[in-house]
């Protein structure tokens, strides 16, 4: 089912999105060399609780997974690009960290992800990966408009990623979001323009370009959750929740101070 939200529900989604964006920026500022991934998870739980919100991940247990996720945030390090399960690991200078967060507040969910390098100047490969996902996200957002198609977004994302020299995996991508975290329609990271589901005012979509430096093949880590590059290469993931509006589209997960 594709969910069309009322103006009041979209307004609540703005609050959820601002919370998600703010928490991610707080976690980015706190994450330094020596920070433990489990510490990031604890911070996330605290920030969500202080805002009166609920994590979408703690009890998340899709059919393919080995039980509930059990954490409040996904933490992917270097070759870990999606569904990264926090574990006892201390970040080091130069690590490429991806944080993916989904929260439910006042009945509406929002989902976003950021990637960044710990420490000083990022290495060229990591910078290129992050830049490609951010530019692809911007292109996908620019292609979102009422009356358009999900394929317009997918095509825009895929074009940027392929022109940057990356193979595009379409096994996992963006999705509808609203009163629950994952719903129709799917929004793959590559596709054909003018195809797919019609974009209608009141739809919320999570669009999330992600890439791996030298492969399009994923492998599942020993934890049964973390999806890693098959070659061990570095990866990056960027995501925003957007709303389709009468005027085009609006990014909901731009940062705001948690609890504001």
Backbone bond lengths (Angstrom), bond angles and torsions (degrees), N, CA, C in turn:
res aa  C-N    CA-C-N  psi(-1)  N-CA   C-N-CA  omega(-1)  CA-C   N-CA-C  phi
1 X - - - 1.458 - - 1.524 110.18 -
2 X 1.318 116.49 134.64 1.461 121.71 174.10 1.521 108.10 -95.28
3 X 1.315 116.44 123.35 1.459 122.35 -173.96 1.532 110.07 -93.18
4 X 1.306 115.79 129.39 1.462 122.42 174.46 1.526 107.57 -108.82
5 X 1.316 116.90 117.33 1.455 120.88 -175.68 1.526 111.13 -89.04
6 X 1.311 114.81 151.16 1.457 121.15 174.90 1.526 109.08 -75.40
7 X 1.344 117.44 162.73 1.469 119.12 176.12 1.526 112.64 -55.16
8 X 1.327 117.69 -37.33 1.468 120.15 178.65 1.518 111.11 -65.91
9 X 1.329 117.14 -38.56 1.470 120.59 178.67 1.522 111.11 -69.19
10 X 1.336 117.30 -38.64 1.466 119.99 176.00 1.526 110.19 -62.01
11 X 1.324 116.54 -39.44 1.460 120.37 178.30 1.530 110.21 -61.74
12 X 1.331 117.20 -41.38 1.465 119.67 175.71 1.517 110.70 -64.70
13 X 1.332 116.55 -34.37 1.454 120.29 176.27 1.525 112.45 -63.54
14 X 1.314 117.23 -31.60 1.465 120.45 176.17 1.527 110.42 -62.32
15 X 1.331 116.05 -40.95 1.466 119.56 178.77 1.518 110.92 -66.59
16 X 1.330 117.07 -42.31 1.462 120.03 178.02 1.520 110.56 -63.02
17 X 1.330 115.85 -44.48 1.452 119.77 -178.83 1.519 112.59 -62.37
18 X 1.329 116.57 -42.74 1.457 119.84 178.45 1.521 111.06 -62.30
19 X 1.324 116.35 -37.53 1.457 120.35 177.47 1.525 110.86 -63.71
20 X 1.327 117.14 -47.23 1.465 120.90 179.95 1.528 110.56 -60.30
21 X 1.336 116.26 -47.78 1.455 119.43 179.75 1.515 112.59 -61.40
22 X 1.325 116.47 -39.25 1.459 120.54 179.38 1.514 112.82 -67.60
23 X 1.324 116.80 -42.31 1.460 119.79 178.37 1.522 110.50 -62.16
24 X 1.318 117.55 -43.38 1.461 120.00 179.90 1.531 111.42 -60.90
25 X 1.317 117.29 -40.90 1.461 119.04 179.33 1.534 111.26 -68.41
26 X 1.321 117.54 -37.08 1.460 120.64 175.81 1.517 110.38 -62.16
27 X 1.324 117.32 -44.02 1.460 120.90 179.59 1.524 111.32 -65.51
28 X 1.324 116.85 -37.88 1.464 120.14 177.11 1.525 110.68 -61.17
29 X 1.317 116.83 -43.96 1.460 120.44 -179.70 1.518 112.07 -65.31
30 X 1.318 117.59 -33.22 1.464 121.15 -177.49 1.529 113.06 -83.74
31 X 1.319 117.30 -18.66 1.469 120.91 -173.09 1.523 110.01 -84.45
32 X 1.331 115.23 110.72 1.463 122.24 -178.71 1.522 108.01 -133.43
33 X 1.323 115.44 174.01 1.468 118.94 175.52 1.531 109.20 -56.52
34 X 1.314 116.12 130.11 1.464 121.76 -177.63 1.509 114.04 99.80
35 X 1.338 118.30 -15.52 1.460 121.23 177.01 1.522 109.53 -68.62
36 X 1.316 116.33 133.14 1.464 121.92 178.73 1.531 109.46 -88.64
37 X 1.322 117.08 140.47 1.467 120.08 178.49 1.519 111.54 -59.33
38 X 1.318 118.21 -33.57 1.460 120.98 178.19 1.526 111.12 -68.81
39 X 1.334 115.87 -28.97 1.464 119.95 175.08 1.527 109.96 -67.73
40 X 1.330 117.43 -39.91 1.461 121.14 176.55 1.525 109.78 -60.72
41 X 1.318 116.94 -40.80 1.459 120.78 177.86 1.530 110.94 -62.97
42 X 1.319 117.61 -41.49 1.475 121.10 178.90 1.523 110.60 -64.70
43 X 1.316 116.87 -43.13 1.475 119.92 177.63 1.530 110.14 -59.70
44 X 1.322 115.93 -42.99 1.459 120.39 -178.37 1.521 110.93 -61.25
45 X 1.317 116.83 -46.43 1.474 120.57 179.07 1.528 110.55 -58.46
46 X 1.331 115.89 -42.35 1.458 119.89 -178.71 1.522 111.25 -64.75
47 X 1.340 117.46 -45.24 1.458 121.10 -178.53 1.528 111.64 -66.00
48 X 1.320 116.67 -38.25 1.466 120.33 177.23 1.527 110.38 -64.62
49 X 1.334 116.24 -45.42 1.466 120.72 -178.88 1.531 111.04 -63.87
50 X 1.329 117.27 -40.98 1.464 120.89 -178.99 1.528 111.24 -63.22
51 X 1.330 116.40 -27.60 1.471 120.50 -179.85 1.522 112.23 -88.02
52 X 1.331 118.07 -2.18 1.458 120.84 -177.83 1.510 113.05 72.07
53 X 1.335 116.23 24.56 1.457 121.96 -178.06 1.527 110.52 -104.91
54 X 1.337 115.44 -178.84 1.461 122.12 -178.61 1.518 109.02 -132.55
55 X 1.331 116.83 139.05 1.456 120.87 175.04 1.527 110.25 -71.98
56 X 1.315 116.80 138.96 1.467 121.20 174.45 1.528 111.93 -83.94
57 X 1.330 117.25 -7.20 1.468 120.35 -170.68 1.526 114.50 -101.52
58 X 1.326 118.39 -30.10 1.464 120.11 -170.27 1.525 112.44 -52.13
59 X 1.305 117.19 -48.65 1.464 121.72 -177.01 1.525 112.71 -100.59
60 X 1.325 117.29 8.20 1.464 120.70 -177.53 1.525 109.76 -66.65
61 X 1.336 116.25 121.63 1.471 120.87 -174.73 1.519 109.91 -143.51
62 X 1.346 117.98 74.48 1.466 119.88 176.91 1.524 111.23 -64.55
63 X 1.318 116.01 164.05 1.462 121.15 -173.78 1.518 112.68 -59.99
64 X 1.342 117.44 -31.79 1.463 120.01 -176.05 1.525 113.19 -80.41
65 X 1.334 117.75 -12.29 1.458 120.95 -172.69 1.524 112.01 -88.93
66 X 1.329 114.74 159.52 1.457 122.17 177.80 1.530 108.59 -93.15
67 X 1.343 115.86 74.57 1.453 121.15 -179.92 1.519 112.58 84.53
68 X 1.350 118.01 178.26 1.458 122.49 -178.76 1.525 111.80 -62.16
69 X 1.343 115.54 152.12 1.459 120.40 -179.74 1.527 110.85 -62.14
70 X 1.319 116.90 -45.14 1.459 120.53 171.40 1.521 116.10 80.66
71 X 1.324 118.59 6.15 1.460 122.39 178.87 1.519 109.00 -133.45
72 X 1.340 116.10 164.83 1.467 120.74 -175.16 1.516 113.36 -94.31
73 X 1.331 117.70 -9.24 1.461 120.93 -176.56 1.520 109.49 -150.90
74 X 1.333 116.28 151.53 1.461 121.76 172.74 1.528 108.40 -93.97
75 X 1.334 115.95 130.47 1.465 121.96 -179.61 1.524 108.40 -123.48
76 X 1.321 117.49 108.04 1.463 121.80 178.79 1.515 110.31 -106.59
77 X 1.329 117.14 126.04 1.460 121.54 -179.16 1.525 109.90 -112.93
78 X 1.325 116.32 123.89 1.462 124.41 174.62 1.522 112.80 58.67
79 X 1.335 118.88 -91.41 1.469 120.33 -177.92 1.519 113.01 -87.70
80 X 1.328 118.16 -4.12 1.463 122.16 179.16 1.515 110.11 -89.88
81 X 1.337 117.29 111.65 1.464 119.15 -170.33 1.518 113.85 -107.00
82 X 1.333 119.06 -30.53 1.464 121.34 -177.22 1.524 110.05 -138.72
83 X 1.331 115.54 150.09 1.469 122.76 173.88 1.527 111.98 57.76
84 X 1.318 117.31 31.34 1.464 120.39 -175.81 1.518 112.31 -66.23
85 X 1.301 116.42 115.95 1.468 121.56 -178.39 1.525 109.64 -85.81
86 X 1.345 118.55 121.89 1.465 119.84 179.87 1.526 111.75 -57.84
87 X 1.337 115.38 142.08 1.463 121.20 178.71 1.515 108.22 -147.56
88 X 1.306 116.91 178.10 1.457 122.15 -174.97 1.529 109.87 -75.91
89 X 1.325 115.22 84.17 1.467 121.65 179.60 1.515 108.57 -140.74
90 X 1.342 115.68 132.20 1.460 121.01 177.47 1.525 109.39 -98.17
91 X 1.317 115.44 126.63 1.452 120.95 -178.74 1.522 111.10 -63.06
92 X 1.335 114.99 146.80 1.461 122.02 177.23 1.522 109.32 -119.42
93 X 1.326 116.06 155.95 1.456 119.97 175.49 1.529 109.39 -55.01
94 X 1.333 115.91 133.34 1.452 120.56 179.33 1.507 114.46 94.76
95 X 1.328 118.59 -12.62 1.464 120.31 176.39 1.517 109.92 -63.85
96 X 1.331 116.03 140.63 1.460 121.52 173.52 1.526 107.00 -97.26
97 X 1.324 115.93 114.52 1.468 121.59 -175.40 1.522 110.43 -110.09
98 X 1.333 116.00 130.19 1.461 122.38 172.51 1.520 108.73 -111.81
99 X 1.323 116.41 131.23 1.465 122.78 177.88 1.517 108.09 -118.78
100 X 1.325 116.60 127.54 1.466 122.90 -177.82 1.525 107.43 -125.92
101 X 1.332 116.58 123.63 1.462 121.38 -172.09 1.520 111.05 -134.34
102 X 1.334 115.92 132.63 1.464 121.77 173.17 1.527 108.80 -130.18
103 X 1.319 115.88 133.13 1.460 122.22 -173.73 1.528 108.96 -135.53
104 X 1.321 115.85 147.52 1.466 122.58 174.37 1.517 108.20 -112.11
105 X 1.336 116.94 124.25 1.459 122.75 178.76 1.519 108.45 -134.84
106 X 1.326 116.39 125.58 1.467 121.37 177.35 1.532 111.33 53.89
107 X 1.334 116.00 36.93 1.455 121.44 172.66 1.510 116.67 87.10
108 X 1.353 118.10 -0.69 1.466 121.32 -178.89 1.528 109.21 -126.16
109 X 1.347 116.00 135.02 1.459 121.82 -178.33 1.524 111.08 -97.83
110 X 1.318 115.67 155.72 1.467 123.20 171.26 1.520 108.01 -143.15
111 X 1.332 116.37 151.54 1.463 123.18 -170.35 1.521 108.01 -141.34
112 X 1.330 117.75 131.94 1.464 120.78 179.13 1.518 109.40 -153.49
113 X 1.330 115.86 160.64 1.469 121.62 179.01 1.522 109.26 -146.09
114 X 1.333 114.93 148.22 1.457 121.92 174.84 1.527 108.72 -134.58
115 X 1.315 115.86 153.72 1.465 121.77 174.49 1.523 108.38 -129.66
116 X 1.328 116.81 140.04 1.458 121.31 -179.18 1.525 108.59 -159.07
117 X 1.319 115.05 163.47 1.460 121.53 -178.01 1.521 109.24 -103.20
118 X 1.319 116.06 135.98 1.460 122.50 -179.94 1.525 109.70 -76.90
119 X 1.327 115.90 134.65 1.459 119.95 175.19 1.506 113.05 96.81
120 X 1.336 115.49 -141.12 1.460 121.37 -171.56 1.507 113.74 -82.93
121 X 1.318 116.10 -134.39 1.460 122.35 -174.61 1.517 110.66 -66.60
122 X 1.336 118.44 125.06 1.472 120.55 179.21 1.527 110.96 -65.16
123 X 1.327 116.11 148.96 1.452 120.81 174.93 1.528 109.35 -70.30
124 X 1.337 117.67 156.63 1.466 120.46 -175.79 1.528 113.82 -58.12
125 X 1.330 118.23 -39.75 1.458 119.94 -178.33 1.521 110.94 -63.75
126 X 1.335 116.77 -45.50 1.466 120.19 -179.96 1.522 110.91 -64.87
127 X 1.325 116.76 -42.07 1.461 120.24 178.59 1.518 111.52 -59.72
128 X 1.341 116.17 -42.04 1.464 120.44 -179.13 1.516 111.24 -66.10
129 X 1.329 117.59 -40.66 1.462 121.59 178.83 1.527 110.91 -62.26
130 X 1.323 115.78 -49.61 1.458 120.35 -178.32 1.531 110.40 -63.21
131 X 1.335 115.95 -45.00 1.461 120.39 -179.57 1.524 111.44 -59.95
132 X 1.334 117.11 -41.62 1.464 120.47 -179.34 1.520 111.40 -62.99
133 X 1.345 117.42 -42.54 1.463 118.96 -179.52 1.522 110.96 -68.78
134 X 1.330 117.20 -36.74 1.466 119.30 179.90 1.525 111.03 -68.97
135 X 1.323 117.29 -40.12 1.464 119.66 178.24 1.530 111.10 -68.88
136 X 1.330 116.26 -36.99 1.466 119.54 177.67 1.522 110.77 -65.54
137 X 1.324 116.53 -39.42 1.466 120.06 177.57 1.521 110.60 -63.10
138 X 1.321 116.58 -43.17 1.469 120.10 178.30 1.525 111.08 -62.22
139 X 1.337 117.14 -39.51 1.464 120.81 179.25 1.525 110.81 -67.41
140 X 1.332 116.70 -41.16 1.456 119.97 177.86 1.517 111.69 -63.23
141 X 1.317 116.43 -41.43 1.468 120.71 177.80 1.523 110.61 -62.89
142 X 1.326 116.98 -42.82 1.464 120.81 -178.52 1.527 111.65 -64.14
143 X 1.328 117.01 -25.32 1.468 121.00 -178.97 1.524 113.04 -86.94
144 X 1.321 117.52 -5.77 1.467 121.61 -176.48 1.521 110.15 -87.60
145 X 1.317 116.86 123.10 1.463 121.50 -179.98 1.527 109.05 -159.59
146 X 1.327 118.22 151.08 1.464 119.45 178.28 1.521 110.65 -61.10
147 X 1.339 115.81 136.64 1.445 121.13 -177.57 1.509 113.20 90.62
148 X 1.335 117.19 -14.53 1.457 120.73 174.85 1.517 110.80 -79.23
149 X 1.305 115.75 -167.88 1.457 121.77 -177.25 1.526 110.54 -129.71
150 X 1.328 114.85 154.57 1.463 118.06 176.15 1.518 110.92 -58.62
151 X 1.331 117.19 -31.78 1.460 120.38 177.88 1.516 113.44 -61.48
152 X 1.329 117.50 -27.53 1.465 120.60 176.46 1.531 109.88 -63.29
153 X 1.326 115.78 -43.70 1.467 120.78 178.48 1.520 109.94 -65.57
154 X 1.334 116.69 -48.75 1.461 121.35 -178.77 1.520 111.44 -58.92
155 X 1.339 116.30 -45.26 1.463 120.44 -179.18 1.526 111.00 -62.40
156 X 1.320 116.99 -41.86 1.468 120.36 -179.84 1.523 110.86 -63.79
157 X 1.324 117.10 -43.66 1.464 120.98 178.48 1.518 110.62 -62.91
158 X 1.331 116.46 -50.64 1.455 120.78 -176.71 1.518 112.68 -61.75
159 X 1.325 116.84 -37.34 1.459 120.49 179.89 1.525 110.86 -61.06
160 X 1.323 117.15 -45.92 1.462 120.53 179.57 1.525 111.10 -63.55
161 X 1.318 117.21 -45.62 1.466 120.24 -177.41 1.523 111.18 -65.18
162 X 1.330 116.85 -43.47 1.463 119.53 -179.41 1.523 111.32 -68.19
163 X 1.325 117.30 -39.64 1.466 119.62 178.51 1.526 111.73 -66.79
164 X 1.328 117.05 -23.86 1.470 120.99 175.35 1.527 111.87 -80.17
165 X 1.331 116.93 -4.93 1.455 120.75 175.03 1.510 115.11 97.85
166 X 1.336 117.34 13.10 1.458 119.96 -177.25 1.529 111.61 -104.58
167 X 1.328 115.63 144.49 1.453 120.55 168.43 1.519 108.39 -73.72
168 X 1.329 116.75 147.98 1.462 121.03 -175.98 1.524 109.76 -113.80
169 X 1.311 116.00 121.95 1.460 122.79 175.49 1.531 108.14 -93.00
170 X 1.318 117.16 127.98 1.472 120.51 -179.42 1.527 112.29 -109.57
171 X 1.340 117.36 14.11 1.464 119.80 176.66 1.526 111.43 -66.82
172 X 1.326 116.26 -33.59 1.465 121.88 -179.62 1.525 107.91 -132.22
173 X 1.326 115.50 138.54 1.459 119.10 -179.20 1.512 110.85 -163.10
174 X 1.312 115.56 -154.72 1.450 120.67 -177.88 1.517 112.58 -75.94
175 X 1.332 115.25 176.34 1.467 120.28 -171.46 1.513 110.32 -164.89
176 X 1.306 114.52 161.47 1.449 119.88 170.07 1.517 110.40 -67.62
177 X 1.313 115.95 154.38 1.464 121.66 179.41 1.525 106.89 -151.07
178 X 1.319 116.33 155.15 1.467 120.15 -179.60 1.510 109.77 179.57
179 X 1.321 117.02 -109.73 1.461 119.51 178.67 1.522 111.49 -75.65
180 X 1.331 117.37 -14.14 1.468 122.69 170.69 1.522 107.72 -131.29
181 X 1.344 115.63 164.11 1.462 120.27 -173.15 1.520 113.03 -70.92
182 X 1.322 118.01 -47.16 1.459 121.79 -176.35 1.516 110.04 -115.53
183 X 1.325 116.92 125.19 1.452 121.53 176.29 1.526 109.20 -155.81
184 X 1.309 116.32 175.92 1.456 120.79 175.25 1.533 109.14 -68.22
185 X 1.345 117.14 152.57 1.460 128.09 3.64 1.523 111.49 -95.35
186 X 1.335 117.91 157.09 1.459 119.58 171.04 1.521 110.58 -70.70
187 X 1.326 116.02 148.17 1.471 121.23 177.08 1.529 107.57 -131.17
188 X 1.336 118.09 83.23 1.467 120.78 -178.57 1.527 111.80 -61.96
189 X 1.322 115.66 164.44 1.459 120.75 -179.21 1.524 113.50 -88.80
190 X 1.304 117.51 15.84 1.450 123.45 169.33 1.520 107.27 -161.17
191 X 1.304 117.18 152.86 1.454 119.89 -178.66 1.513 111.59 173.34
192 X 1.310 115.11 -171.84 1.466 121.62 -177.80 1.523 109.92 -106.90
193 X 1.314 115.66 132.37 1.464 120.52 177.70 1.527 110.08 -61.72
194 X 1.321 115.04 150.91 1.473 123.73 178.26 1.528 112.72 68.43
195 X 1.304 117.68 13.26 1.465 121.83 176.44 1.531 109.36 -116.49
196 X 1.314 115.55 168.17 1.454 120.07 176.74 1.519 113.07 91.42
197 X 1.311 115.62 -162.79 1.455 122.56 -174.66 1.526 111.01 -78.62
198 X 1.332 115.55 144.85 1.454 119.96 176.86 1.524 110.31 -71.50
199 X 1.314 115.75 137.86 1.459 122.07 177.16 1.523 109.13 -87.55
200 X 1.330 115.51 125.77 1.458 120.90 -175.85 1.523 110.16 -123.78
201 X 1.326 115.32 146.84 1.459 120.55 176.97 1.528 110.03 -55.69
202 X 1.339 116.07 131.05 1.461 121.25 -178.18 1.518 113.51 101.42
203 X 1.333 118.23 -6.91 1.461 121.11 175.16 1.522 109.97 -80.72
204 X 1.318 116.55 138.50 1.458 122.32 169.27 1.524 107.88 -108.26
205 X 1.319 116.09 137.61 1.455 121.86 179.03 1.522 109.32 -132.00
206 X 1.313 116.27 139.09 1.457 121.72 168.99 1.527 106.50 -100.03
207 X 1.326 116.99 115.19 1.464 120.32 178.91 1.524 107.71 -110.23
208 X 1.358 115.88 133.96 1.464 118.54 -167.30 1.531 113.36 -147.64
209 X 1.323 117.01 83.30 1.459 119.01 172.89 1.528 112.07 -64.48
210 X 1.310 116.47 138.14 1.463 121.90 173.79 1.524 107.76 -145.57
211 X 1.321 115.59 148.64 1.462 120.55 -177.23 1.516 110.45 -143.01
212 X 1.334 114.15 161.65 1.461 122.82 173.66 1.525 107.39 -125.81
213 X 1.312 117.56 142.97 1.458 121.63 -166.96 1.518 113.94 -59.75
214 X 1.346 118.22 -40.03 1.461 118.23 -172.09 1.522 114.37 -138.78
215 X 1.328 117.32 20.32 1.457 120.16 -178.69 1.521 109.98 -156.09
216 X 1.322 116.76 163.99 1.462 121.81 169.60 1.520 110.54 -116.32
217 X 1.325 116.66 7.65 1.462 121.00 -174.87 1.526 110.79 -99.12
218 X 1.317 115.00 132.52 1.461 122.53 177.74 1.523 111.53 -104.42
219 X 1.325 115.40 152.01 1.460 121.71 169.13 1.520 107.49 -130.62
220 X 1.332 116.56 152.06 1.464 121.63 178.93 1.513 109.84 -91.90
221 X 1.324 116.55 131.12 1.454 121.37 -179.47 1.517 112.89 -69.43
222 X 1.317 115.42 172.08 1.461 121.47 -177.75 1.522 112.91 -63.38
223 X 1.335 117.57 -20.97 1.471 120.06 179.97 1.523 112.66 -77.61
224 X 1.342 116.76 -4.34 1.458 120.85 179.27 1.519 114.32 79.88
225 X 1.321 117.78 1.56 1.461 122.24 -176.81 1.526 113.52 -126.12
226 X 1.328 116.38 -52.63 1.460 120.29 -171.16 1.520 111.36 -64.74
227 X 1.324 116.15 124.76 1.464 121.84 175.59 1.518 108.28 -94.55
228 X 1.352 115.09 124.37 1.453 122.33 -174.72 1.524 110.84 -119.86
229 X 1.322 115.96 157.99 1.458 119.78 173.73 1.522 108.96 -66.72
230 X 1.333 115.86 138.36 1.462 120.44 -175.89 1.520 112.46 -64.73
231 X 1.332 117.18 -25.00 1.464 120.79 -177.51 1.527 112.64 -96.80
232 X 1.332 117.57 -4.53 1.461 120.54 -175.60 1.513 113.57 81.75
233 X 1.337 117.21 9.93 1.469 120.38 -179.50 1.528 110.71 -75.24
234 X 1.309 115.73 167.18 1.460 121.70 179.27 1.529 111.45 -72.85
235 X 1.324 114.24 158.84 1.463 121.27 -174.02 1.532 109.31 -143.25
236 X 1.326 116.58 163.12 1.463 121.10 175.07 1.521 109.48 -148.58
237 X 1.327 115.81 153.94 1.469 123.09 -174.17 1.520 108.52 -148.08
238 X 1.326 116.69 126.75 1.463 121.81 178.07 1.527 108.72 -133.13
239 X 1.334 116.96 140.12 1.468 119.80 -174.19 1.521 110.88 -150.81
240 X 1.332 115.32 144.41 1.460 122.47 168.83 1.525 109.05 -135.35
241 X 1.317 115.72 151.76 1.465 121.59 165.43 1.515 107.74 -93.32
242 X 1.343 115.58 130.22 1.461 120.68 179.94 1.526 109.52 -121.67
243 X 1.309 115.73 157.37 1.461 122.45 173.81 1.521 108.95 -114.84
244 X 1.319 116.70 134.68 1.462 121.15 171.84 1.522 107.16 -81.17
245 X 1.328 116.07 123.18 1.462 121.73 -176.32 1.527 109.58 -120.15
246 X 1.303 116.07 172.61 1.461 120.37 178.17 1.523 111.70 -61.57
247 X 1.322 116.40 -28.60 1.466 120.85 -176.63 1.525 113.29 -93.64
248 X 1.325 118.30 -6.47 1.463 121.11 -177.98 1.507 110.46 145.79
249 X 1.322 116.89 -103.05 1.467 121.11 179.05 1.522 108.87 -151.60
250 X 1.313 115.14 159.57 1.466 122.17 -177.79 1.522 108.44 -137.65
251 X 1.322 117.12 132.53 1.463 121.12 174.60 1.526 108.18 -80.69
252 X 1.315 116.66 124.91 1.463 121.25 -178.07 1.522 112.88 -93.66
253 X 1.336 118.03 -23.04 1.465 120.58 -170.29 1.531 113.31 -100.93
254 X 1.328 116.38 27.65 1.453 118.43 169.78 1.527 108.79 -67.87
255 X 1.332 118.07 145.29 1.475 119.89 -170.17 1.506 113.96 -67.32
256 X 1.323 113.44 145.37 1.449 123.35 170.46 1.514 105.38 -145.40
257 X 1.300 117.50 158.95 1.461 120.23 -177.96 1.520 110.17 -62.33
258 X 1.358 118.53 132.40 1.448 120.04 178.03 1.526 111.22 -54.73
259 X 1.330 113.87 133.83 1.453 119.47 177.82 1.515 114.16 85.94
260 X 1.351 116.81 -4.72 1.469 118.23 -177.78 1.512 111.00 -80.81
